Amino acid sequence: MCDTYTFMNSQSVNRLARTELAPGLEISRIVTGLWQVADMEKDGAKLDPARGAADMAAYAEAGFDSFDMADHYGSAEEIAGHFNALVKGSKVRAKTRPALFTKWCPTPGEMTPQVVRAAVERALARMQTDRIDLLQFHWWIFRHPGWLDAMRELAQLRAEGLIGHLGLTNFDTDHLRLLVKHGVPVASNQVCFSLLDRRAAEDMTAFCVANNVRLLAYGTLAGGLLGEKWLGKAEPAPADIADWSKMKYKRFIDQIGGWEVLQGILRTLAGIAKKHGVSISNIASRWVLEQKAVAGIIVGARLGEREHRADNLRLFEFELDRDDHGRIDAALAATRRIAGDCGNEYRRPPYLTASGDLSHHLAGFPNVYQATAMPDRPARLRIDTGSVWEPLAGYSRAVRIGGRILVSGTTATHGAGESICPGDPQSQAVYILDKIAASIEALGGTMEDVVRTRIYLRDQSQWEGVSRVHGRYLGHVRPANTLVEVSGLVGGYDVEIEAEALVTDES
């Protein structure tokens, strides 16, 4: 237990209310989330921005002076702009300068400098500021490589001073690692992290601690389901769950074992809460705050409707001891693990989101590459990915003949020739398998159709990291596989992978 949790003496507890997220960016450890603005506006009526700004000012004056929003959280950025005007006019009596975070969640496509700059300038205008403290980036499908172009351009805008720091939202560990190892400055990753969803405590935390990346945790109270209101209550019918947040986290509860498992956790938390004289929500939140990589937790606010500021301040009046953690661990032993890594709920089944099934959304994105027929063999389809070597060497990235798809040996080459993560075969494998997935998809298949892979590795001592990446992409498919050491891969790459898929009526 001592290696997992940081136990503090009583003098240190009250100092936990603030932390430095990144150099020069101090935040409150309870960040006020504005995603509920979208839910409050789902009938089409926008909130009064002046009233919303006044509500934000009340949070800031109470010490909750860090706010998280996004381009798709209804009018949250516009409300924040009115709040920013109050701050500039010295009409907010906060003890420290409020910090404003937003997110950019673009539709996958070509991420030109113009596209990226326009998105940032739109956010700056809405928020009435000349610098975004933390711009967090979300990308829907990693097999579309535009996210690397977007992050490169965002880094340039950061260098120009339009952005203070860059963060990510719902990135898994593999793609976070790829960005960091490729030299992109990443301050934080915002992920789901709670007693119900502990994926972020695994590989994500280990990587973040080793590479000075902080986590911003959302979903810590499961949309309010980790609270006194639900202790001892019967399982609600779907019609009884009105807001999007509860709709989403009820799906998490179903995944970990169901309503009775939740009740067991709530009973344990209630006992610990009674011991410390605090609420169940305090215990659930405190547990997340004590995790190694967590800089802060994001607690949603329904501006103008209800607030829990006084209760949340109690988080910094107590600490969980070894006995508390032991009791929590025993209650959690009855749960099942949420599938996959952080963010997978947005990219692969089961889609644990408010709508419950994002397949219709993801299916609306165009293929990364376009298949073309060979003039003299119209039944044979092929794709190019833009590599300079494809036309020069006279080969296709992938070819489909009937139900058979063959993917050429693929390296971590981005665009016309940029080498991704030189010297890091694990991150190269991530990029390669994304590229292979996009190639197969363009020819009408999926990774589930893969029956054969071959991995060529420059240094066999690096086999485990690459193999584990292969397992995360294809472990549920279990294709035939060969891994060999090749001392002289062309281009100085550390790994090259080829694949074969078979599309049948069963797939």
PyMOL commands that set and color helices and strands:
alter all, ss='L'
color gray80, all
select helices_A, chain A and resi 10-17+36-40+49-61+76-88+113-127+146-160+173-181+199-201+203-211+222-224+228-230+238-240+244-256+259-276+280-289+309-316+322-332+344-346+359-362+389-393+425-442+447-449+460-474+490-492
alter helices_A, ss='H'
color red, helices_A
select strands_A, chain A and resi 18-22+25-28+30-33+66-68+99-104+132-137+163-169+188-192+214-218+294-300+372-374+377-383+398-401+404-410+413-414+418-419+450-457+480-485+495-502
alter strands_A, ss='S'
color yellow, strands_A
deselect
rebuild
show_as cartoon
